Amino acid sequence: MVTENFGPERMMFGSDWPVCLLGGSYKEVVGIIETLTGDWSVAEKEALWSTTAISAYRLGGLLS
């Protein structure tokens, strides 16, 4: 539902480390997300995992 309403370019991965460990290990959570996004394009996955956050937090200049 989130993907249909916002699209990958308006989504980003985040965690509540270490509180998120109550729901599962980091590896398990990442695995679930990778499964759910398995049919996404490379660009859509990059948006979720990195480029949306880089843009939102204006980190582009720091990574060049």
MIPA-116340 format. One record per residue: residue number from 1; x, y, z of N, C-alpha, C in turn; residue in three letters. Coordinates in Angstrom, 1 decimal, decimal comma. Atoms other than C-alpha are relative to their C-alpha. Last residue first. Layout:
REM residues N
seq;n_u;n_v;n_w;ca_u;ca_v;ca_w;c_u;c_v;c_w;type
NUM;X;Y;Z;X;Y;Z;X;Y;Z;ALA
...
REM end
This chain:
REM residues 64
seq;n_u;n_v;n_w;ca_u;ca_v;ca_w;c_u;c_v;c_w;type
64;-0,6;-0,2;1,3;31,0;13,2;-3,7;1,5;0,0;0,1;SER
63;-0,4;1,3;0,6;29,5;11,7;-0,6;0,7;0,1;-1,4;LEU
62;-0,9;0,7;-0,9;29,3;14,8;1,5;0,5;-1,3;-0,6;LEU
61;-1,4;-0,7;0,0;27,9;16,9;-1,2;1,0;-0,7;0,8;GLY
60;-0,7;0,1;1,3;25,0;14,5;-1,7;1,4;0,5;0,0;GLY
59;-1,3;0,6;-0,2;24,0;14,4;2,0;0,9;-0,1;-1,3;LEU
58;-1,0;-0,8;0,8;21,0;16,6;1,7;1,4;-0,4;0,3;ARG
57;-0,9;-0,5;-1,0;19,0;14,7;4,4;1,1;0,9;-0,6;TYR
56;0,8;-0,6;-1,1;16,1;14,1;2,0;0,9;0,7;1,0;ALA
55;0,7;-1,2;0,4;18,4;13,5;-1,0;-0,7;0,7;1,1;SER
54;-1,0;-1,0;0,4;20,8;11,1;0,6;-0,6;1,3;-0,4;ILE
53;-0,5;-0,6;-1,2;17,8;9,4;2,3;1,1;1,0;-0,3;ALA
52;1,1;-0,9;-0,6;16,0;8,9;-1,0;0,6;0,7;1,3;THR
51;0,1;-1,3;0,7;19,3;7,7;-2,6;-1,1;0,9;0,5;THR
50;-1,0;-1,1;-0,1;20,1;5,0;0,0;-0,4;1,3;-0,7;SER
49;-1,2;0,2;-0,9;18,2;1,8;0,7;0,9;1,2;0,1;TRP
48;0,4;0,4;-1,3;14,7;2,7;-0,7;1,2;-0,1;1,0;LEU
47;0,7;-1,1;-0,7;16,0;4,7;-3,6;-0,4;-0,4;1,4;ALA
46;-1,0;-1,1;-0,4;18,6;2,1;-4,5;-0,7;1,1;0,7;GLU
45;-0,7;0,5;-1,2;15,9;-0,6;-4,5;1,0;1,0;0,5;LYS
44;1,0;-0,1;-1,1;13,8;1,5;-6,9;0,6;-0,5;1,3;GLU
43;0,2;-1,5;-0,4;16,8;2,1;-9,2;-0,9;0,1;1,2;ALA
42;-1,2;-0,4;-0,7;17,6;-1,7;-9,2;-0,1;1,5;0,5;VAL
41;-1,2;-0,3;0,9;14,1;-2,4;-10,3;1,2;0,3;0,9;SER
40;-0,3;-1,4;0,3;11,6;-3,9;-7,8;1,2;0,1;-0,9;TRP
39;0,3;-0,3;1,3;10,5;-7,5;-8,0;0,2;1,5;-0,4;ASP
38;-0,7;0,8;1,0;12,3;-8,6;-4,9;-0,3;0,3;-1,4;GLY
37;-0,4;-0,9;1,1;11,0;-5,7;-2,8;0,7;-0,8;-1,1;THR
36;1,1;-0,8;0,4;9,1;-7,8;-0,3;0,3;0,9;-1,2;LEU
35;1,0;0,9;0,6;11,9;-10,4;-0,2;-1,2;0,8;-0,5;THR
34;-0,5;0,5;1,3;14,6;-7,8;0,3;-1,0;-0,9;-0,7;GLU
33;0,1;-1,1;0,9;12,5;-6,2;3,1;0,5;-0,4;-1,4;ILE
32;1,4;-0,2;0,3;12,1;-9,5;4,8;-0,2;1,1;-1,0;ILE
31;0,5;1,1;0,9;15,8;-10,2;4,5;-1,4;0,1;-0,4;GLY
30;-0,5;-0,3;1,4;16,7;-6,8;5,9;-0,5;-1,1;-0,9;VAL
29;0,7;-1,2;0,5;14,5;-7,5;8,9;0,4;0,3;-1,4;VAL
28;1,3;0,5;0,3;16,0;-11,0;9,5;-0,9;1,2;-0,6;GLU
27;-0,1;0,8;1,2;19,6;-9,6;9,2;-1,4;-0,5;-0,4;LYS
26;-0,2;-0,9;1,2;18,8;-6,9;11,7;0,0;-0,8;-1,3;TYR
25;-1,4;-0,5;0,2;17,5;-9,5;14,1;0,0;0,9;-1,2;SER
24;-0,8;0,9;0,8;13,8;-9,7;15,0;1,4;0,6;-0,2;GLY
23;0,8;0,6;1,1;11,0;-7,8;16,5;0,7;-1,0;-0,8;GLY
22;1,1;0,6;-0,6;12,7;-6,9;19,8;-0,9;-0,8;-1,0;LEU
21;-0,4;1,4;-0,3;15,9;-6,2;17,9;-1,1;-0,8;0,7;LEU
20;0,6;0,8;1,1;14,2;-3,0;16,6;0,3;-1,5;0,2;CYS
19;1,4;0,4;-0,4;15,0;-1,4;20,0;-0,6;-1,0;-1,0;VAL
18;0,2;1,4;-0,1;18,7;-1,5;19,1;-1,4;-0,5;0,3;PRO
17;-1,0;0,8;-0,6;18,4;0,3;16,6;0,3;0,5;1,4;TRP
16;0,0;-0,6;-1,3;15,2;2,0;15,6;1,0;-0,9;0,9;ASP
15;0,2;0,9;-1,1;15,6;1,3;12,0;0,0;0,7;1,3;SER
14;-0,4;-0,6;-1,3;15,2;3,2;8,7;-0,2;-1,1;1,1;GLY
13;-0,1;1,0;-1,1;14,8;2,3;5,1;0,5;0,8;1,2;PHE
12;-1,4;0,2;-0,4;13,6;5,1;2,8;0,0;-1,0;1,1;MET
11;-0,1;0,9;-1,1;10,4;5,8;0,8;1,5;-0,2;0,4;MET
10;0,4;-0,8;-1,2;9,6;8,7;-1,5;0,0;-0,9;1,3;ARG
9;-0,8;-1,2;-0,1;11,4;7,3;-4,5;-0,4;0,9;1,1;GLU
8;-1,3;0,2;-0,7;10,0;3,9;-3,8;0,8;1,3;0,1;PRO
7;-1,1;0,4;0,9;6,5;5,1;-4,7;1,3;-0,2;0,7;GLY
6;-1,1;-0,9;0,0;4,1;7,1;-2,5;1,1;-0,3;-1,0;PHE
5;0,4;-1,3;-0,4;0,6;5,6;-2,6;1,2;1,0;-0,2;ASN
4;1,0;-0,4;0,9;1,3;2,3;-4,4;-0,3;1,5;0,2;GLU
3;-0,6;-0,2;1,4;4,5;1,8;-2,5;-1,0;0,5;-1,0;THR
2;-0,9;-1,2;0,0;2,8;2,5;0,8;0,6;0,2;-1,3;VAL
1;0,8;-1,2;0,0;0,0;0,0;0,0;0,9;1,3;0,0;MET
REM end
